[in-house]
Amino acid sequence: MKNFKALRLATCIGSILFASQSIAANFVFLDEATLEINRTALHSADASEAMKHSYKLLLEEAELAMKVGALSVTDKGMTPPSGDKNDYLSISPYWWPDESKEDGLPWIRHDGKTNPASKTEATDSRRIGLFTRSVRALSLAYYFSKDERYAKQAIEYTRTWYINDATKMNPNVKYGQGVPGVADGRRSGLIDTRTLVERNLDAIAILSNSPFWTDNDEEKITQWHNEYLDWLIVGELSGGPKGEAYAENNHGTWYDYQVAGISYFLGNEALTKQMVQKGKMRVDTQFKKDGSQPHEVKRTRAYHYHYFSLDPLVGLAQIGEKVGVDLWNYENTNSKGHIKGGSLLDGIQLMATYNDLDKKWPYSQKDKRRRVERMAPIYYKAGVATDNAELLKMAKETDFTSFTVKKDLAEVWAQREITLLYPQ
C-alpha cells in the first residue's frame, strides 16, 4: 500500500496490550518482487504454456467480475437482529428445521449437508464470497495486464464494501452463522470472513498502486481493518473466552490466520509474531504423528476438512517466514524435549500419500471425488519453503487442463497460484 501512517491500533491477547503507530504493509502472503518477475516472464517468449493458460483464465474470470457490480451487505433481504443492515448476517450451512416440530425450532445440525436457505440473497454468505473473489480476480488481472479498467472497477467494489458509509460492512461478525431457535450469531460465523484476509489484503496492496486509489481510500481501508482487528481481539464471539479463538479445529486456525494477516497488513509485527507462534499450539493439538487430524477425521467430508485445516496453517507459515518464526519445520515435542509426533509437514505428507485417486482414503469421504488438485498450491508452497523436490514435482505435474472458470474455480485458482503468484 502507499505509505500511510496507520491509525492507532490497540489490541490485546490475554493480558498483553500492543499499541502501534505504523506503516501499512505492502503484501501479506504474496511477494511483490516475485510477482514482478512472473509478470515479466509471462509477457516474454519464455512463458510456459501453463503460465499462459492460467493467465487466459485469469482474464476470463476478471471479465466476468467486471459485470458483477458493486456488492454491499445492505443488499440482503433479511435484517440482522440489530436492525442495521450494515451488519453482516449469515445462517449456519449445516443446520436444518427440526421436522418433528411444527415450527421447526430449534434447528438441528446435519454435518456435511448444506441447507439451501443458507445460500440465498437473503443473507450475506454468498455475497461475501462473490465480492472477495471478484476483487481478487480484478486486482490480479490489473497487475499482470496493467489494464487500469480492472483496477478502477475493483476499487469501486472495495469502496462499496469497506468505505462508503451507506453501504459498508460494519467491522464485526456478530450475526454470522446464526441458527434459528439457537442463536442470533455464533462464533463459527468468523469462518465466513476468512476471504476478506485470504483474497483481499494482497488485492488491496495491488490496487493501491493505481492512480484511481486515493489518500481517502488509504485512510478508510486502514481504519476499517484497525476496527475489525479490535473486534477480532475483544469480541465475545471472536477473541472472548468462549470465542472462535479457542476453537480446537480448523475454525481456530482460521481465526489465528485472520488476526495474523491483518496485523501484518497494518504493520503490527509483534502481534503478527504472536499469532504465528500460536500456530505451534495448533500443530500440537490438531495433528497426530501420522499427519492425520483427529478433529477433522470425525467429519463426514474428512478429506476436504484435512485440506481446509492445512490451508490457514500454511498461510501462517508463509507469514512466519516474513517475521522470523519457522512454522514449516516445527515438530511437536513433549515436556522433556523429545519428539512427540505431529507437524505441519506430516499433515501435508499424509495428503500427498493419497494424491493418487486410485488409493482409498482411509477416512470418511462424502464427496463423490476427492478434489486433490486443490492441494497442489499447498504442496508447492511447502516444496519451495523446505526445498522438497518431491512436493514441487507433485504440484507442477498436476493436470489442470480440463478445468474451467465457470465450473471449477477452486482448481483454476490452484493453478494460478503455482504458475503466476509464487516463485517459478
N, C-alpha and C positions, 0 to 999 in steps of 0.2 A: 504494500500500500504506500501511497505518498506519505512522506514524513508528516506526522501529525501528533501533537502532544496529547496522549490519551487522557481522558477524564479520570478523576480519582477512582481507583479500584481498591475497594476494601473487601477482602474475602477471608473466610476463616474455615479451617478444618479442625474440628475439635476446639482446643483452646489456643490454636495458633492463628495469629492475625497477620495478614500480609497487606501492605499498602504500597501501591506502585504508581509512580508518575513515569510513564514510559512511552516509547515509540512503538506503534503497532507493527507486528511482524509482517514481512513480505509474504512468505509462503509457510504453510504448516506441514503438509505431507509431501508436497512436491518441492522440487529444487529448480529455481529459475535458470541456473546455468545449464542443467541437464535439458530442460525444455528448449532452450535456445539451440543447443547442439542438435537436438532431434528435429527442430524446425528447419535448420539449415540442411540437414541430411534429407529430410522429406522432399525438399524442393531442389534436390540435386540429382544427378544421373545415378548416384549410388543408392537411391532409395529402394528398399526391399519391396517385394510385391505385397508382403504382409502389411508393411507400413502404409503403402499406397491404398490398400484395401480398407484398412482401418480409417484412414483419412476420408475416403469416399463416404463411408458410413457415418462418420462424424458430421460431415456437411449435410448429409441426408437428414440426420437427426436434428441438426440445427435449423434446417429449413422448416421442418415440422414444428419446432419450438417457436419459430417466428410467428406462427399462426395461432399459437395457444392463447395469446392475450395476457394482460396483466391479471394476476390472481390475488385474491385477498381473503383473509379469514372471515371478513364481513359478508362474503358471498354465500355462506352456508344457509340452509333453510332453518335449522334449529337455532334456538337462542340458549347460550350457556346459563346455568343457574344464577350467575352474577347479573344477568340481564344485559351484559355487554358483549356484543358480537365480535369485538376485537379480541376477546379471549379465545384461545384455541380450544376446540372441542372435538373429541372422537369417542367412539364406542369400542370397547374391547372386542377383538375379532372372533375369539373362540367361545363367546357366551351367547346363549340362546334362551328364548322364553321357555319356561317350565310348562310343558303341555299338560301336566297334571293339575295345573292351577288355572282357574277361569281367567284371571288377568295376566297369567304368565309370570307373575312376580313371586319371589325374586328370580332373575335369570340364572341359569346353571351353565357350567363350563363343559365343553366338549373339545378336548385338546386336539389341535390339528384340523378341526372342521370350522371353516370360516363362515361366519354369518354374513350374508349379502347386505344386511342392514347396516353393517359397519363400514361399507364401502360405497355409500351413496353421496350425492351432493348435499345431503342434509348436514353432514359433518365435514371435518377438515382433513381427515386422514388421507384420502386420495389426492386432495388439493395440494397438500404439502409435498407429496411425492412428485406430482407433476410440476410444481413450481421449482423445486430444487433441481430436478433433473434438466428442466428447460434452461435454467440459468447456467448450469454446468456446461451443457452442450453448447450454448451460445458463447460462453466465455472462452472455451477451448477452440471453438471454430474461429473466433476472433483472433486468438493468439496465433494459431497456425496459418490462417489465411491473411491476417492483417486487414480484414474487411470490417470497417467501422460500423456498418449497419448491424452486425451481430452484437457489438458492444452497446450500441445505442438502445437496442431492444432489451438486452439483458439488464441494463441499468434502469430502464423504465420498470421492469418487473421487480427489481430489487428495491426501488423506491416505494413501490406499492406495498410490498410485503413488510418492509422494515422501517420505512422512514415517514411516509405521509400520515399525518395524524388520523385522518378519516378512515384509512384502510389498513394501517399497520397492525401486525400481531403484537398484542401485549407480551412483554418478555417473561412469560411464565407458562407452565403446563398444568395449571390447577384442575383442568377439566379434561385431561387426556385419559382415554380408555375407561371411561365411566361404564358402569353396569347398572341398568335399570333395576331398582329394588335393592341394590347392594351399596353403591357409592356413586356420587356425582363425578368423582375423578379418582384415579388410582395411581400409585407410584409407577406402575408399568407404563403409564402414558408417556414417560420420557423416552421410551424406545422409538416413538414416532418422530421425535425431533433430532434423532441422530443424523438425519440427512442434512440438517442445517449446518452441521460441522463437516460431515464427510464430503458433501458435494459443494458447499457454498463458500467456505472460508478461502480456499485457494482460488475459487472463481472470482471472489471479490478482490483478491490481490491482483489478479489479471486485469479485471475491469478498471481498477484504479489507475491504470496506465493510459486509459483512453481520455481524449480531450473532452468527452461528454461527462466524465466524472468530475464533480465539483468539490470544493472545500466543504460545503454544507453536507454533501453525501458522506464525505470522510468523517466529519464530526458526528453526524447522526448514526452512522453504522457502528462507529466505535462506542457511542453512548448506548445503543441498543444491546450490544454484546456485553458491555460492562454490567448493565442492569440484569441481563439474563444470567450472567455468571453469578451475580449476587444471589439471585433466586435459586440457582442450582445449588449453592452452598448452604443457604439458610432455610429454603422452603420446606414445609412439612412433608411433602411428597418426594422431595429430592434429597437434600443433604441432612434432613432431620433424622432423629434417632430411629424412626420407622420408615425412612425414605428409601429411594432406589439405590442410594449409595451403599446400602447394606444388603442388597440382593445378592444371593450366592451364585447365581448362574450368569448367563450372558448379559442379563439386564444390568447387573452391577458393573460389568466391564464396559458396557456401552455408556453408562453414567460416567465412569472414570475417563473414558475416551472423550466425551464432550467437554468435561472440565479441563482436561489437559490440552485439548485442541484450542479451545477459546482462550485459555490462559496464555498459550504460546502466541496465538494471534495478537493478543493485547500486549505482549512483551513482558509478561509476569513469569520470569524464568524460575523463581523459587517455587511457586505453586505448580508450575509445569513439572519440575523435577519430582515434587512430592507425589503427584498423581502417577507419573511413570513408575516411580519406586513402588507405589501401591500395586502396580501390575505384578510384582513378585508375589504378593499375597494372593493374587488371582491364580497364579500358577500353582502355588502351594495348595489351594483349596479346590481347584477345578480340574486338575489333571492327575491321572494315575500314571504309574511308571510306563505302562504300555501305550500311553498317549491318549487313551480314551478319557472322556469327560463324564463322570457319573451324573452330574446334574442334567446333561443333555441326553445321555443314554436312555433315560426314562421317558423321553418324549416320543410321540408317535412318528415324528419325522426326524429321527436321530441323526441321519447323515446331514440333513440341512442344518440342524442346530449345532452340530460339531463345527461346520463351516462358519455359521453365523456367530459363534462364540470366538473362533480364531480371528475373525476379521478385525474386531476392535483391538484385540491384544496385539496384533501385528501393527496396527496404527499406532498404538502406544510405543511399540518397539522402534518404529520409524522416528517418532518424536524424540525418543530417548537418545537416538544417535546424535541429535542436534543439541542435546543438553547434557551429554556425558553420562547417561545411565544405560547400561547394557542389559536389556531385557532378552535379547536374542539368545544369549548363552547362559542365562541364569538357570540353575538346576535346584530343585527343592532339596533342602538338607534338613537333618534332624538337629536336636539340641547339641549334639556332640560334633557337629560339622560333617557328618557322614552323608553321602548322597542317599536321600530317601527315595528318590524317583519322581519323575514328572517334570516336564519342561515344555516351553512353547515349541521347540523343535521336535520334541517327541510327539506332540499333538499334530504337527504338520506332517511328520513322517507316517503317522497312522493313516492319515487321509491319502498320502501318496501310495501306501500299500494297496489301497482299494481304488486307485485311479482307473484300473482296468475294470470295465463294466462286466466282464465275464467272471470276475471274482466276487463271490457273495459277501455283501456287507453283513457283519455279524449281529447287528442290532436292528431295531425296527426301521422300516422304510415304507411309509405310507405312500410316498410319491411313486409314480409308475416307473420313473427313470431317475437314477442319480445324476444330478446336473454337475458332473465332475469338472466341466470346463470353468465353472465359477471359481474353482480352487486355483486355477493357473496363475493369477496375479500373486496369490499368497506364496506359491512355490517360487515364483520369480523374485519377489521381494526378499524372501528368506535366502534364496540362492545368491543374490547379489550381496546381501549383508554378511553372509557367512562363507562366501566363496565355495558354494556347494554346486559342483558341476552337474550332479545328477538331478537336482531340483531345477536348475536352469534348463537343462535339456528337456525335462518333462514339460515345463511351461512352454518352451519355444516350439515343441513338436505338437502342441495341442492344435487340433484341426478346427478352425473357426469358419471355414469357407461356406458352410451351409446356413449360417445364422443370419437373420435379417433384422433390421431396425424395428419393423412393425410387429415381429413375433418373438424376438429373442434379445431384448435389450440388455439383460444381465450378461449374456455371452458377448455381445458387441462391446460392452464396456470392459469386459475382461481382456479382450484382445487389444483394446485401445491402451489399457494400462501397460501392457507388455511392449507394444510397438511404438507408442508415442510419448508416454509420460515418464518412463523410468530409463535408466542407463542401458544402452544397447551393447 
